[in-house]
Amino acid sequence: MGLRSRKLAAQTVRYLILIAFAVVTFLPFWNMIVVSFKPFQFAMEYPPKLIPTGLTLANYKEAWTTGSFGHYFKNSSVISIIATVGGTLVACMLAFAVSRYRFAGRGFIFAVFIGSMMIPGITFIIPQYLLLKNLHLLNSYSGLILLYVTGAVPFHMFLFKGFFDEIPKEMEEAVIVDGGNRWTFFSRVALQLSAPAIATSVIMNFNGNWGEFLGALTFMSEPEKWTLPVAIRMLQGAHATSYGLVFAASIISMLPILVLFVSFQRFIIKGIAAGAVKG
């Protein structure tokens, strides 16, 4: 067997392993989709059918109407969108200041933010609860949005800083010579050059806010203010054996994230590779 044949055989084996891994990984999700379309009496049939017959949309209709599911979807949408915009904007401006300005304590501030990424988020639950209580923001959308924004800043600041560090100093000086200032450079040049980082930040930020469960459960005591993950968990508790209903609700909650990732996945790869790695 020649060298070329050995390389082709090795490449074929690698692809087969990756395909097998992808199939094994996708099967549980596919089963979840299939069960969500099955009537209740056939949800857990044995042996399971990967291509079933007699599918129905009843589970999706019931999931949307049971327990004001549409209301919780709206809650999650409003909170996630506002927190995503706020978190991305704050992280972007902070990263620009740390990257382009020279001031006392600059390195220390950056180290503190990076160090905070190594601390498990659950350890902040009690301090966050006390903070929101003292600010009278418990059980409010504003309090939850505030936590989401501040929680997203460290990682996304790290992401943006990698992009801003790569912008030549001469470009900023040219803007100032032409009559602009640092705000002009930030708003008209730096942000445009950092478009992949902005897209990456928005997608990852929205994903984290949309799926966040512990904070929403802890800080929101009124059921009408719950977000979608909390509502699904309560739905699961009330309909423990209605797997089709629970799976349908879960798939509905996943649709916005799937659409974002499928539509902008190239920005995520480009943004992390060019920004976070350099940072």
Disulfide bonds with the S-S distance in Angstrom:
none
